[in-house]
């Protein structure tokens, strides 16, 4: 269910992101299992960086395409233009895939390996390539998974993950253009100022989808894993067919609900204040990253009264 949006009194940091995705044929499977740092890791221990990224990627690989693709590699380039304070990444799909991440000149090993950018770009391997269409879904999914996968990999604490999501939703809410649906925002060439609304608005829908799935004993990562089992290399990865597949795999039409919301609702998907029960479950299963998130309607009302 879509909660009413309410005004917000706090402002966290604005995340800027850009993802240029191109070069991949619609029918190519995504099956990257290995990471190689091929250039640009000036001043950073490349072996340690590769080891860390491989560890992080190991939590994403189960959500990518299945076996038969072990020989495909992801090449990572780290480019640090002097004085560039904007951090972002680009995923260029092809053979090999390339990920460029743009960091500060003196970014540390921790900055690179534990930051959201690399987790975000790697998370794009969990869905087919749609070009620039449907960014509410592709960017929303990667934005949501960048937090979940870092938590599972031990890179983020539970508190930091929760703070990141709260701040992200807040930023998305504050920058949301009135009167536009997420699908409409996706269809336009947005300025960087629109990214928080698009990325975190999409993430909010994915989060809602996850909430619904968890009530039924499954979760978004598990649905993604199942989707790749169903799709063969010859399957169409066209968006309509893919969304239809996600809907079939999602109990109670939970995916179609967020898909419809992206095309219907002209405001940020959820209220900015979210409380997390944080009853995290230990284990290796795809769904074991948290037990339940819940909205706090009392807090929402208090905030509304203060404004
Ligand atoms: Zn992205």
py3Dmol code that shows the C-alpha trace and the ligand (Angstrom):
import py3Dmol

protein = """\
ATOM      1  CA  UNK A   1       0.000   0.000   0.000  1.00  0.00           C
ATOM      2  CA  UNK A   2       1.225   3.448  -0.766  1.00  0.00           C
ATOM      3  CA  UNK A   3       1.464   5.609   2.294  1.00  0.00           C
ATOM      4  CA  UNK A   4       0.677   9.286   2.223  1.00  0.00           C
ATOM      5  CA  UNK A   5       3.674  11.381   1.787  1.00  0.00           C
ATOM      6  CA  UNK A   6       4.373  13.959   4.406  1.00  0.00           C
ATOM      7  CA  UNK A   7       6.666  16.881   4.667  1.00  0.00           C
ATOM      8  CA  UNK A   8      10.076  16.253   6.041  1.00  0.00           C
ATOM      9  CA  UNK A   9      12.246  18.224   8.396  1.00  0.00           C
ATOM     10  CA  UNK A  10      15.610  16.607   7.934  1.00  0.00           C
ATOM     11  CA  UNK A  11      17.946  16.551   5.050  1.00  0.00           C
ATOM     12  CA  UNK A  12      20.725  14.063   4.608  1.00  0.00           C
ATOM     13  CA  UNK A  13      23.413  14.050   2.034  1.00  0.00           C
ATOM     14  CA  UNK A  14      22.394  14.020  -1.565  1.00  0.00           C
ATOM     15  CA  UNK A  15      23.637  11.074  -3.483  1.00  0.00           C
ATOM     16  CA  UNK A  16      24.442  11.635  -7.074  1.00  0.00           C
ATOM     17  CA  UNK A  17      24.661   8.731  -9.360  1.00  0.00           C
ATOM     18  CA  UNK A  18      24.904   8.089 -13.014  1.00  0.00           C
ATOM     19  CA  UNK A  19      24.717   4.812 -14.755  1.00  0.00           C
ATOM     20  CA  UNK A  20      25.383   4.639 -18.417  1.00  0.00           C
ATOM     21  CA  UNK A  21      24.375   1.218 -19.600  1.00  0.00           C
ATOM     22  CA  UNK A  22      24.887   0.204 -23.147  1.00  0.00           C
ATOM     23  CA  UNK A  23      26.546  -2.202 -25.532  1.00  0.00           C
ATOM     24  CA  UNK A  24      24.714  -5.319 -24.462  1.00  0.00           C
ATOM     25  CA  UNK A  25      22.530  -7.258 -26.836  1.00  0.00           C
ATOM     26  CA  UNK A  26      19.103  -8.009 -25.520  1.00  0.00           C
ATOM     27  CA  UNK A  27      19.644 -11.738 -25.744  1.00  0.00           C
ATOM     28  CA  UNK A  28      22.994 -11.934 -23.998  1.00  0.00           C
ATOM     29  CA  UNK A  29      22.889 -13.602 -20.624  1.00  0.00           C
ATOM     30  CA  UNK A  30      24.426 -11.899 -17.651  1.00  0.00           C
ATOM     31  CA  UNK A  31      26.728 -14.341 -16.028  1.00  0.00           C
ATOM     32  CA  UNK A  32      29.682 -12.497 -14.616  1.00  0.00           C
ATOM     33  CA  UNK A  33      31.254 -14.454 -11.827  1.00  0.00           C
ATOM     34  CA  UNK A  34      34.688 -12.926 -11.516  1.00  0.00           C
ATOM     35  CA  UNK A  35      36.030  -9.467 -10.973  1.00  0.00           C
ATOM     36  CA  UNK A  36      39.313  -8.152 -12.177  1.00  0.00           C
ATOM     37  CA  UNK A  37      40.749  -4.760 -11.402  1.00  0.00           C
ATOM     38  CA  UNK A  38      42.441  -3.874 -14.638  1.00  0.00           C
ATOM     39  CA  UNK A  39      43.533  -0.290 -14.378  1.00  0.00           C
ATOM     40  CA  UNK A  40      43.726   2.814 -12.347  1.00  0.00           C
ATOM     41  CA  UNK A  41      44.045   1.526  -8.805  1.00  0.00           C
ATOM     42  CA  UNK A  42      46.778   4.007  -8.041  1.00  0.00           C
ATOM     43  CA  UNK A  43      47.976   3.812  -4.505  1.00  0.00           C
ATOM     44  CA  UNK A  44      45.599   1.056  -3.509  1.00  0.00           C
ATOM     45  CA  UNK A  45      46.606  -2.531  -2.990  1.00  0.00           C
ATOM     46  CA  UNK A  46      45.057  -4.118  -6.040  1.00  0.00           C
ATOM     47  CA  UNK A  47      45.122  -7.634  -4.681  1.00  0.00           C
ATOM     48  CA  UNK A  48      43.304  -6.615  -1.516  1.00  0.00           C
ATOM     49  CA  UNK A  49      40.846  -4.530  -3.506  1.00  0.00           C
ATOM     50  CA  UNK A  50      40.092  -7.394  -5.840  1.00  0.00           C
ATOM     51  CA  UNK A  51      39.650  -9.754  -2.931  1.00  0.00           C
ATOM     52  CA  UNK A  52      37.224  -7.367  -1.238  1.00  0.00           C
ATOM     53  CA  UNK A  53      35.218  -6.751  -4.382  1.00  0.00           C
ATOM     54  CA  UNK A  54      35.035 -10.442  -5.102  1.00  0.00           C
ATOM     55  CA  UNK A  55      33.712 -10.966  -1.583  1.00  0.00           C
ATOM     56  CA  UNK A  56      31.046  -8.317  -2.104  1.00  0.00           C
ATOM     57  CA  UNK A  57      30.177  -9.702  -5.521  1.00  0.00           C
ATOM     58  CA  UNK A  58      29.710 -13.179  -4.077  1.00  0.00           C
ATOM     59  CA  UNK A  59      26.564 -11.892  -2.374  1.00  0.00           C
ATOM     60  CA  UNK A  60      25.212 -10.556  -5.656  1.00  0.00           C
ATOM     61  CA  UNK A  61      26.109 -13.451  -7.931  1.00  0.00           C
ATOM     62  CA  UNK A  62      23.240 -15.657  -6.676  1.00  0.00           C
ATOM     63  CA  UNK A  63      20.871 -13.033  -8.041  1.00  0.00           C
ATOM     64  CA  UNK A  64      22.508 -13.001 -11.460  1.00  0.00           C
ATOM     65  CA  UNK A  65      22.236 -15.545 -14.233  1.00  0.00           C
ATOM     66  CA  UNK A  66      22.998 -19.166 -13.375  1.00  0.00           C
ATOM     67  CA  UNK A  67      25.825 -21.482 -14.313  1.00  0.00           C
ATOM     68  CA  UNK A  68      27.504 -21.880 -17.702  1.00  0.00           C
ATOM     69  CA  UNK A  69      29.062 -18.478 -17.651  1.00  0.00           C
ATOM     70  CA  UNK A  70      32.109 -18.848 -15.459  1.00  0.00           C
ATOM     71  CA  UNK A  71      34.470 -17.523 -18.085  1.00  0.00           C
ATOM     72  CA  UNK A  72      32.925 -14.074 -18.226  1.00  0.00           C
ATOM     73  CA  UNK A  73      34.685 -11.371 -16.344  1.00  0.00           C
ATOM     74  CA  UNK A  74      33.882  -7.955 -15.059  1.00  0.00           C
ATOM     75  CA  UNK A  75      36.651  -5.470 -15.537  1.00  0.00           C
ATOM     76  CA  UNK A  76      36.779  -2.664 -13.083  1.00  0.00           C
ATOM     77  CA  UNK A  77      38.539   0.574 -13.700  1.00  0.00           C
ATOM     78  CA  UNK A  78      39.120   3.055 -11.001  1.00  0.00           C
ATOM     79  CA  UNK A  79      39.517   6.555 -12.314  1.00  0.00           C
ATOM     80  CA  UNK A  80      40.128   9.426 -10.011  1.00  0.00           C
ATOM     81  CA  UNK A  81      40.157  12.732 -11.785  1.00  0.00           C
ATOM     82  CA  UNK A  82      41.850  15.319  -9.651  1.00  0.00           C
ATOM     83  CA  UNK A  83      39.452  17.605  -7.860  1.00  0.00           C
ATOM     84  CA  UNK A  84      36.368  15.699  -8.882  1.00  0.00           C
ATOM     85  CA  UNK A  85      34.291  15.442  -5.740  1.00  0.00           C
ATOM     86  CA  UNK A  86      31.302  13.826  -7.394  1.00  0.00           C
ATOM     87  CA  UNK A  87      31.316  10.122  -6.836  1.00  0.00           C
ATOM     88  CA  UNK A  88      29.531   7.987  -9.326  1.00  0.00           C
ATOM     89  CA  UNK A  89      29.877   4.890 -11.385  1.00  0.00           C
ATOM     90  CA  UNK A  90      29.234   3.641 -14.858  1.00  0.00           C
ATOM     91  CA  UNK A  91      28.486   0.151 -15.979  1.00  0.00           C
ATOM     92  CA  UNK A  92      29.214  -0.553 -19.600  1.00  0.00           C
ATOM     93  CA  UNK A  93      27.919  -3.917 -20.630  1.00  0.00           C
ATOM     94  CA  UNK A  94      29.788  -5.791 -23.253  1.00  0.00           C
ATOM     95  CA  UNK A  95      32.557  -8.324 -23.536  1.00  0.00           C
ATOM     96  CA  UNK A  96      34.017  -7.836 -21.090  1.00  0.00           C
ATOM     97  CA  UNK A  97      31.742  -5.779 -18.928  1.00  0.00           C
ATOM     98  CA  UNK A  98      33.374  -2.690 -17.591  1.00  0.00           C
ATOM     99  CA  UNK A  99      32.677  -0.772 -14.461  1.00  0.00           C
ATOM    100  CA  UNK A 100      34.223   2.626 -14.002  1.00  0.00           C
ATOM    101  CA  UNK A 101      33.950   4.206 -10.631  1.00  0.00           C
ATOM    102  CA  UNK A 102      34.864   7.821 -10.123  1.00  0.00           C
ATOM    103  CA  UNK A 103      36.247   8.585  -6.723  1.00  0.00           C
ATOM    104  CA  UNK A 104      38.272  11.298  -5.075  1.00  0.00           C
ATOM    105  CA  UNK A 105      41.918  11.248  -5.927  1.00  0.00           C
ATOM    106  CA  UNK A 106      42.895   9.996  -2.514  1.00  0.00           C
ATOM    107  CA  UNK A 107      40.047   7.608  -1.923  1.00  0.00           C
ATOM    108  CA  UNK A 108      41.152   4.776   0.285  1.00  0.00           C
ATOM    109  CA  UNK A 109      40.776   1.061  -0.124  1.00  0.00           C
ATOM    110  CA  UNK A 110      37.839   1.247   2.268  1.00  0.00           C
ATOM    111  CA  UNK A 111      36.238   4.126   0.372  1.00  0.00           C
ATOM    112  CA  UNK A 112      36.322   2.188  -2.855  1.00  0.00           C
ATOM    113  CA  UNK A 113      35.430  -1.270  -1.630  1.00  0.00           C
ATOM    114  CA  UNK A 114      32.859  -0.321   0.988  1.00  0.00           C
ATOM    115  CA  UNK A 115      31.151   2.612  -0.709  1.00  0.00           C
ATOM    116  CA  UNK A 116      27.782   2.350  -2.335  1.00  0.00           C
ATOM    117  CA  UNK A 117      29.000   2.929  -5.890  1.00  0.00           C
ATOM    118  CA  UNK A 118      30.591  -0.418  -6.594  1.00  0.00           C
ATOM    119  CA  UNK A 119      27.780  -2.283  -4.824  1.00  0.00           C
ATOM    120  CA  UNK A 120      25.279  -0.326  -6.895  1.00  0.00           C
ATOM    121  CA  UNK A 121      26.944  -1.028 -10.214  1.00  0.00           C
ATOM    122  CA  UNK A 122      27.388  -4.715  -9.451  1.00  0.00           C
ATOM    123  CA  UNK A 123      23.741  -4.895  -8.442  1.00  0.00           C
ATOM    124  CA  UNK A 124      22.769  -3.938 -11.988  1.00  0.00           C
ATOM    125  CA  UNK A 125      23.784  -7.435 -13.034  1.00  0.00           C
ATOM    126  CA  UNK A 126      20.712  -8.760 -11.269  1.00  0.00           C
ATOM    127  CA  UNK A 127      18.345  -7.514 -13.962  1.00  0.00           C
ATOM    128  CA  UNK A 128      18.322  -7.590 -17.774  1.00  0.00           C
ATOM    129  CA  UNK A 129      19.461  -4.650 -19.806  1.00  0.00           C
ATOM    130  CA  UNK A 130      16.644  -2.321 -20.843  1.00  0.00           C
ATOM    131  CA  UNK A 131      18.635   0.560 -22.220  1.00  0.00           C
ATOM    132  CA  UNK A 132      17.479   3.790 -20.679  1.00  0.00           C
ATOM    133  CA  UNK A 133      13.927   2.610 -20.193  1.00  0.00           C
ATOM    134  CA  UNK A 134      12.336   1.721 -16.885  1.00  0.00           C
ATOM    135  CA  UNK A 135      14.933   3.406 -14.750  1.00  0.00           C
ATOM    136  CA  UNK A 136      12.535   3.522 -11.842  1.00  0.00           C
ATOM    137  CA  UNK A 137      12.958  -0.258 -11.762  1.00  0.00           C
ATOM    138  CA  UNK A 138      16.604  -0.734 -12.723  1.00  0.00           C
ATOM    139  CA  UNK A 139      17.974   2.125 -10.643  1.00  0.00           C
ATOM    140  CA  UNK A 140      15.550   1.499  -7.827  1.00  0.00           C
ATOM    141  CA  UNK A 141      16.554  -2.130  -7.671  1.00  0.00           C
ATOM    142  CA  UNK A 142      20.285  -1.367  -7.736  1.00  0.00           C
ATOM    143  CA  UNK A 143      19.848   1.354  -5.126  1.00  0.00           C
ATOM    144  CA  UNK A 144      17.965  -0.983  -2.814  1.00  0.00           C
ATOM    145  CA  UNK A 145      20.361  -3.870  -3.353  1.00  0.00           C
ATOM    146  CA  UNK A 146      23.446  -1.711  -2.823  1.00  0.00           C
ATOM    147  CA  UNK A 147      22.409  -1.506   0.815  1.00  0.00           C
ATOM    148  CA  UNK A 148      21.192  -5.081   1.253  1.00  0.00           C
ATOM    149  CA  UNK A 149      24.253  -6.654  -0.322  1.00  0.00           C
ATOM    150  CA  UNK A 150      26.696  -4.525   1.641  1.00  0.00           C
ATOM    151  CA  UNK A 151      24.936  -5.523   4.823  1.00  0.00           C
ATOM    152  CA  UNK A 152      25.116  -9.185   3.903  1.00  0.00           C
ATOM    153  CA  UNK A 153      28.768  -8.839   2.974  1.00  0.00           C
ATOM    154  CA  UNK A 154      29.558  -7.320   6.360  1.00  0.00           C
ATOM    155  CA  UNK A 155      30.546  -4.004   4.824  1.00  0.00           C
ATOM    156  CA  UNK A 156      27.692  -2.074   6.395  1.00  0.00           C
ATOM    157  CA  UNK A 157      26.386  -2.283   9.927  1.00  0.00           C
ATOM    158  CA  UNK A 158      22.666  -2.646  10.388  1.00  0.00           C
ATOM    159  CA  UNK A 159      22.496   0.881  11.740  1.00  0.00           C
ATOM    160  CA  UNK A 160      24.379   2.316   8.796  1.00  0.00           C
ATOM    161  CA  UNK A 161      22.208   0.473   6.321  1.00  0.00           C
ATOM    162  CA  UNK A 162      19.067   1.728   7.997  1.00  0.00           C
ATOM    163  CA  UNK A 163      20.434   5.269   8.106  1.00  0.00           C
ATOM    164  CA  UNK A 164      21.362   5.076   4.448  1.00  0.00           C
ATOM    165  CA  UNK A 165      17.886   3.973   3.449  1.00  0.00           C
ATOM    166  CA  UNK A 166      16.201   6.568   5.622  1.00  0.00           C
ATOM    167  CA  UNK A 167      18.396   9.322   4.232  1.00  0.00           C
ATOM    168  CA  UNK A 168      17.835   8.056   0.731  1.00  0.00           C
ATOM    169  CA  UNK A 169      14.082   8.089   1.106  1.00  0.00           C
ATOM    170  CA  UNK A 170      14.277  11.543   2.642  1.00  0.00           C
ATOM    171  CA  UNK A 171      16.381  12.888  -0.192  1.00  0.00           C
ATOM    172  CA  UNK A 172      14.133  11.268  -2.741  1.00  0.00           C
ATOM    173  CA  UNK A 173      11.101  12.756  -1.120  1.00  0.00           C
ATOM    174  CA  UNK A 174      12.559  16.255  -0.948  1.00  0.00           C
ATOM    175  CA  UNK A 175      13.656  16.295  -4.563  1.00  0.00           C
ATOM    176  CA  UNK A 176      10.567  14.652  -6.022  1.00  0.00           C
ATOM    177  CA  UNK A 177       9.010  16.699  -8.826  1.00  0.00           C
ATOM    178  CA  UNK A 178       5.370  17.283  -8.105  1.00  0.00           C
ATOM    179  CA  UNK A 179       2.815  15.839 -10.455  1.00  0.00           C
ATOM    180  CA  UNK A 180       5.018  13.282 -12.184  1.00  0.00           C
ATOM    181  CA  UNK A 181       4.997   9.531 -11.953  1.00  0.00           C
ATOM    182  CA  UNK A 182       8.200   7.592 -11.576  1.00  0.00           C
ATOM    183  CA  UNK A 183       7.605   6.158 -15.031  1.00  0.00           C
ATOM    184  CA  UNK A 184       7.392   9.677 -16.429  1.00  0.00           C
ATOM    185  CA  UNK A 185      10.570  10.701 -14.639  1.00  0.00           C
ATOM    186  CA  UNK A 186      12.260   7.585 -15.998  1.00  0.00           C
ATOM    187  CA  UNK A 187      11.345   8.530 -19.543  1.00  0.00           C
ATOM    188  CA  UNK A 188      13.032  11.910 -19.413  1.00  0.00           C
ATOM    189  CA  UNK A 189      16.675  12.758 -19.495  1.00  0.00           C
ATOM    190  CA  UNK A 190      17.012  13.900 -15.960  1.00  0.00           C
ATOM    191  CA  UNK A 191      19.503  16.277 -14.474  1.00  0.00           C
ATOM    192  CA  UNK A 192      21.565  15.015 -11.525  1.00  0.00           C
ATOM    193  CA  UNK A 193      19.162  16.828  -9.237  1.00  0.00           C
ATOM    194  CA  UNK A 194      16.457  14.343 -10.214  1.00  0.00           C
ATOM    195  CA  UNK A 195      18.503  11.277  -9.358  1.00  0.00           C
ATOM    196  CA  UNK A 196      17.556  11.055  -5.669  1.00  0.00           C
ATOM    197  CA  UNK A 197      13.858  11.152  -6.597  1.00  0.00           C
ATOM    198  CA  UNK A 198      14.248   8.580  -9.343  1.00  0.00           C
ATOM    199  CA  UNK A 199      16.725   6.248  -7.673  1.00  0.00           C
ATOM    200  CA  UNK A 200      15.282   6.336  -4.182  1.00  0.00           C
ATOM    201  CA  UNK A 201      11.715   6.552  -5.443  1.00  0.00           C
ATOM    202  CA  UNK A 202      12.364   3.347  -7.336  1.00  0.00           C
ATOM    203  CA  UNK A 203      14.087   1.881  -4.288  1.00  0.00           C
ATOM    204  CA  UNK A 204      11.024   2.734  -2.211  1.00  0.00           C
ATOM    205  CA  UNK A 205       8.852   0.716  -4.590  1.00  0.00           C
ATOM    206  CA  UNK A 206      11.293  -2.187  -4.537  1.00  0.00           C
ATOM    207  CA  UNK A 207      11.284  -1.964  -0.762  1.00  0.00           C
ATOM    208  CA  UNK A 208       7.490  -2.170  -0.752  1.00  0.00           C
ATOM    209  CA  UNK A 209       7.646  -5.154  -3.060  1.00  0.00           C
ATOM    210  CA  UNK A 210      10.117  -6.768  -0.671  1.00  0.00           C
ATOM    211  CA  UNK A 211       7.844  -6.100   2.281  1.00  0.00           C
ATOM    212  CA  UNK A 212       4.971  -7.851   0.554  1.00  0.00           C
ATOM    213  CA  UNK A 213       7.151 -10.764  -0.479  1.00  0.00           C
ATOM    214  CA  UNK A 214       8.492 -11.227   3.020  1.00  0.00           C
ATOM    215  CA  UNK A 215       4.985 -11.602   4.350  1.00  0.00           C
ATOM    216  CA  UNK A 216       4.719 -14.575   2.034  1.00  0.00           C
ATOM    217  CA  UNK A 217       8.036 -16.130   2.936  1.00  0.00           C
ATOM    218  CA  UNK A 218      10.148 -14.939   0.070  1.00  0.00           C
ATOM    219  CA  UNK A 219      11.995 -11.763  -0.898  1.00  0.00           C
ATOM    220  CA  UNK A 220      13.247  -9.722  -3.821  1.00  0.00           C
ATOM    221  CA  UNK A 221      16.661 -11.426  -4.053  1.00  0.00           C
ATOM    222  CA  UNK A 222      14.954 -14.809  -4.161  1.00  0.00           C
ATOM    223  CA  UNK A 223      12.606 -13.706  -6.945  1.00  0.00           C
ATOM    224  CA  UNK A 224      15.572 -12.412  -8.926  1.00  0.00           C
ATOM    225  CA  UNK A 225      17.389 -15.695  -8.446  1.00  0.00           C
ATOM    226  CA  UNK A 226      14.310 -17.596  -9.631  1.00  0.00           C
ATOM    227  CA  UNK A 227      13.922 -15.345 -12.645  1.00  0.00           C
ATOM    228  CA  UNK A 228      17.328 -16.346 -13.945  1.00  0.00           C
ATOM    229  CA  UNK A 229      16.523 -19.997 -13.515  1.00  0.00           C
ATOM    230  CA  UNK A 230      13.482 -19.539 -15.728  1.00  0.00           C
ATOM    231  CA  UNK A 231      15.141 -17.413 -18.362  1.00  0.00           C
ATOM    232  CA  UNK A 232      17.369 -19.248 -20.749  1.00  0.00           C
ATOM    233  CA  UNK A 233      20.008 -17.698 -22.917  1.00  0.00           C
ATOM    234  CA  UNK A 234      17.496 -17.695 -25.728  1.00  0.00           C
ATOM    235  CA  UNK A 235      14.782 -16.064 -23.694  1.00  0.00           C
ATOM    236  CA  UNK A 236      13.721 -12.603 -24.529  1.00  0.00           C
ATOM    237  CA  UNK A 237      14.958 -10.095 -22.002  1.00  0.00           C
ATOM    238  CA  UNK A 238      12.580  -7.520 -23.329  1.00  0.00           C
ATOM    239  CA  UNK A 239      11.106  -5.514 -20.512  1.00  0.00           C
ATOM    240  CA  UNK A 240       7.464  -6.475 -20.974  1.00  0.00           C
ATOM    241  CA  UNK A 241       8.276 -10.175 -20.907  1.00  0.00           C
ATOM    242  CA  UNK A 242      10.611  -9.723 -17.960  1.00  0.00           C
ATOM    243  CA  UNK A 243       8.100  -7.772 -15.909  1.00  0.00           C
ATOM    244  CA  UNK A 244       5.496 -10.381 -16.731  1.00  0.00           C
ATOM    245  CA  UNK A 245       7.872 -13.044 -15.457  1.00  0.00           C
ATOM    246  CA  UNK A 246       8.498 -11.149 -12.235  1.00  0.00           C
ATOM    247  CA  UNK A 247       4.787 -10.884 -11.731  1.00  0.00           C
ATOM    248  CA  UNK A 248       4.309 -14.604 -12.233  1.00  0.00           C
ATOM    249  CA  UNK A 249       7.067 -15.349  -9.744  1.00  0.00           C
ATOM    250  CA  UNK A 250       5.776 -12.871  -7.169  1.00  0.00           C
ATOM    251  CA  UNK A 251       2.952 -14.136  -4.951  1.00  0.00           C
ATOM    252  CA  UNK A 252      -0.246 -12.112  -4.740  1.00  0.00           C
ATOM    253  CA  UNK A 253       0.619  -9.976  -7.751  1.00  0.00           C
ATOM    254  CA  UNK A 254       3.008  -8.041  -5.548  1.00  0.00           C
ATOM    255  CA  UNK A 255       5.176  -6.977  -8.443  1.00  0.00           C
ATOM    256  CA  UNK A 256       2.299  -5.737 -10.557  1.00  0.00           C
ATOM    257  CA  UNK A 257       1.262  -3.517  -7.654  1.00  0.00           C
ATOM    258  CA  UNK A 258       4.521  -1.582  -7.659  1.00  0.00           C
ATOM    259  CA  UNK A 259       4.635  -1.582 -11.441  1.00  0.00           C
ATOM    260  CA  UNK A 260       1.213   0.009 -11.530  1.00  0.00           C
ATOM    261  CA  UNK A 261       2.203   2.469  -8.817  1.00  0.00           C
ATOM    262  CA  UNK A 262       5.182   3.608 -10.883  1.00  0.00           C
ATOM    263  CA  UNK A 263       2.808   4.481 -13.714  1.00  0.00           C
ATOM    264  CA  UNK A 264      -0.035   5.861 -11.618  1.00  0.00           C
ATOM    265  CA  UNK A 265       1.176   7.721  -8.534  1.00  0.00           C
ATOM    266  CA  UNK A 266       2.538  11.207  -9.022  1.00  0.00           C
ATOM    267  CA  UNK A 267       4.346  11.526  -5.719  1.00  0.00           C
ATOM    268  CA  UNK A 268       7.151   9.871  -3.810  1.00  0.00           C
ATOM    269  CA  UNK A 269       6.048   6.301  -3.065  1.00  0.00           C
ATOM    270  CA  UNK A 270       6.292   6.299   0.704  1.00  0.00           C
ATOM    271  CA  UNK A 271       6.476   8.597   3.649  1.00  0.00           C
ATOM    272  CA  UNK A 272      10.002   9.594   4.547  1.00  0.00           C
ATOM    273  CA  UNK A 273      10.019   8.354   8.110  1.00  0.00           C
ATOM    274  CA  UNK A 274      10.394   4.644   8.317  1.00  0.00           C
ATOM    275  CA  UNK A 275      11.135   2.594  11.379  1.00  0.00           C
ATOM    276  CA  UNK A 276      12.985  -0.629  11.124  1.00  0.00           C
ATOM    277  CA  UNK A 277      12.386  -3.438  13.551  1.00  0.00           C
ATOM    278  CA  UNK A 278      15.894  -4.579  12.826  1.00  0.00           C
ATOM    279  CA  UNK A 279      15.256  -8.115  13.913  1.00  0.00           C
ATOM    280  CA  UNK A 280      17.919  -9.368  11.640  1.00  0.00           C
ATOM    281  CA  UNK A 281      18.284 -13.021  10.954  1.00  0.00           C
ATOM    282  CA  UNK A 282      21.669 -14.645  10.724  1.00  0.00           C
ATOM    283  CA  UNK A 283      22.317 -17.079   7.947  1.00  0.00           C
ATOM    284  CA  UNK A 284      23.311 -17.423   4.357  1.00  0.00           C
ATOM    285  CA  UNK A 285      19.922 -17.509   2.677  1.00  0.00           C
ATOM    286  CA  UNK A 286      19.089 -14.878   0.126  1.00  0.00           C
ATOM    287  CA  UNK A 287      16.302 -13.494   2.280  1.00  0.00           C
ATOM    288  CA  UNK A 288      18.207 -13.356   5.529  1.00  0.00           C
ATOM    289  CA  UNK A 289      19.153  -9.707   5.493  1.00  0.00           C
ATOM    290  CA  UNK A 290      16.371  -8.491   7.704  1.00  0.00           C
ATOM    291  CA  UNK A 291      13.157  -9.690   9.194  1.00  0.00           C
ATOM    292  CA  UNK A 292      10.784  -6.820   8.918  1.00  0.00           C
ATOM    293  CA  UNK A 293      10.609  -3.171   8.155  1.00  0.00           C
ATOM    294  CA  UNK A 294       7.564  -1.255   9.234  1.00  0.00           C
ATOM    295  CA  UNK A 295       6.144   2.182   8.865  1.00  0.00           C
ATOM    296  CA  UNK A 296       5.505   4.156  12.023  1.00  0.00           C
ATOM    297  CA  UNK A 297       2.246   5.930  11.577  1.00  0.00           C
ATOM    298  CA  UNK A 298       2.486   7.601  15.011  1.00  0.00           C
ATOM    299  CA  UNK A 299       5.749   9.265  14.088  1.00  0.00           C
ATOM    300  CA  UNK A 300       4.307  10.327  10.787  1.00  0.00           C
ATOM    301  CA  UNK A 301       1.445  12.079  12.497  1.00  0.00           C
ATOM    302  CA  UNK A 302       3.760  13.825  14.950  1.00  0.00           C
ATOM    303  CA  UNK A 303       5.897  15.113  12.144  1.00  0.00           C
ATOM    304  CA  UNK A 304       2.900  16.337  10.236  1.00  0.00           C
ATOM    305  CA  UNK A 305       1.714  18.277  13.263  1.00  0.00           C
ATOM    306  CA  UNK A 306       5.067  20.017  13.650  1.00  0.00           C
ATOM    307  CA  UNK A 307       5.041  21.451  10.182  1.00  0.00           C
TER     308      UNK A 307
END
"""
ligand_1 = """\
1
ZN
Zn 22.577 2.564 -11.478
"""
view = py3Dmol.view(width=600, height=400)
view.addModel(protein, "pdb")
view.setStyle({"model": 0}, {"cartoon": {"style": "trace"}})
view.addModel(ligand_1, "xyz")
view.setStyle({"model": 1}, {"stick": {}})
view.zoomTo()
view.show()
